[in-house]
Amino acid sequence: MKRQTYTPATWSAIQAIAPKIGCTPETLRSWHKKHIDQTIPASVQAQSQEQRIKDLERECRELKQANEIIRKAAAFFAQAEKGRPPK
């Protein structure tokens, strides 16, 4: 588990704000950590969904290209088959 590290500015802000809201700096730090832990997974999930959409769009393009190649190959071989004598 990665330990949350705070910049000196963040820790100073926590120490300055905590007495104003009637709690200890450690309590405010733990609240801040919980907030960060709850908000970061949502952004990570959104990014992974965006990546999944991009991957699926790329796969769709590739499949359309493959289908077009197969369609052209089938037409080519069908045309070539017309000119051959029956067996």
C-alpha positions as CSV (number, residue, x, y, z in Angstrom):
1,M,0.0,0.0,0.0
2,K,1.4,3.3,-1.0
3,R,1.8,5.8,1.8
4,Q,0.3,9.3,1.2
5,T,3.0,11.9,1.3
6,Y,2.2,15.6,1.8
7,T,4.1,18.5,0.5
8,P,5.2,21.0,3.1
9,A,2.6,23.5,1.7
10,T,-0.2,20.9,2.1
11,W,0.8,19.9,5.6
12,S,1.1,23.6,6.6
13,A,-2.4,24.2,5.2
14,I,-3.7,21.2,7.2
15,Q,-2.1,22.5,10.4
16,A,-3.5,26.0,9.8
17,I,-7.1,24.9,9.0
18,A,-7.5,22.1,11.7
19,P,-7.7,24.4,14.7
20,K,-10.2,26.7,12.9
21,I,-12.6,23.8,12.4
22,G,-12.0,22.3,15.8
23,C,-10.0,19.2,15.1
24,T,-6.4,18.0,15.2
25,P,-4.2,18.2,12.2
26,E,-4.0,14.4,12.1
27,T,-7.8,14.1,12.0
28,L,-8.0,16.6,9.1
29,R,-5.2,14.8,7.4
30,S,-7.1,11.5,7.6
31,W,-10.2,13.1,6.3
32,H,-8.2,14.6,3.4
33,K,-6.7,11.1,2.7
34,K,-10.2,9.5,2.7
35,H,-11.4,12.2,0.3
36,I,-8.5,11.6,-2.1
37,D,-8.9,7.8,-1.9
38,Q,-12.5,8.1,-2.8
39,T,-12.1,10.6,-5.7
40,I,-9.1,9.1,-7.4
41,P,-10.6,5.7,-8.3
42,A,-13.4,7.5,-10.1
43,S,-11.0,9.4,-12.3
44,V,-9.0,6.2,-12.9
45,Q,-12.2,4.4,-13.9
46,A,-13.2,7.2,-16.2
47,Q,-9.8,7.0,-17.9
48,S,-10.0,3.3,-18.3
49,Q,-13.5,3.6,-19.8
50,E,-12.2,6.2,-22.3
51,Q,-9.3,3.9,-23.2
52,R,-11.7,1.0,-23.6
53,I,-13.8,3.1,-26.0
54,K,-10.7,4.0,-28.0
55,D,-9.6,0.4,-28.2
56,L,-13.1,-0.7,-29.3
57,E,-13.2,2.0,-31.9
58,R,-9.8,1.0,-33.3
59,E,-10.9,-2.7,-33.3
60,C,-14.1,-1.7,-35.2
61,R,-12.0,0.2,-37.8
62,E,-9.7,-2.8,-38.2
63,L,-12.6,-5.2,-38.6
64,K,-14.3,-3.0,-41.2
65,Q,-11.0,-2.9,-43.2
66,A,-10.7,-6.7,-42.9
67,N,-14.3,-7.2,-44.1
68,E,-13.7,-4.9,-47.1
69,I,-10.6,-6.9,-48.0
70,I,-12.6,-10.1,-47.8
71,R,-15.4,-8.6,-49.9
72,K,-13.0,-7.6,-52.6
73,A,-11.2,-10.9,-52.6
74,A,-14.6,-12.8,-52.9
75,A,-15.6,-10.6,-55.8
76,F,-12.2,-11.1,-57.5
77,F,-12.4,-14.9,-57.1
78,A,-16.0,-15.0,-58.2
79,Q,-15.1,-13.0,-61.4
80,A,-12.2,-15.3,-62.0
81,E,-14.4,-18.4,-61.6
82,K,-16.8,-17.2,-64.3
83,G,-14.1,-17.5,-67.0
84,R,-13.1,-21.1,-66.1
85,P,-14.6,-24.1,-67.8
86,P,-16.8,-26.4,-65.7
87,K,-15.2,-29.5,-64.2
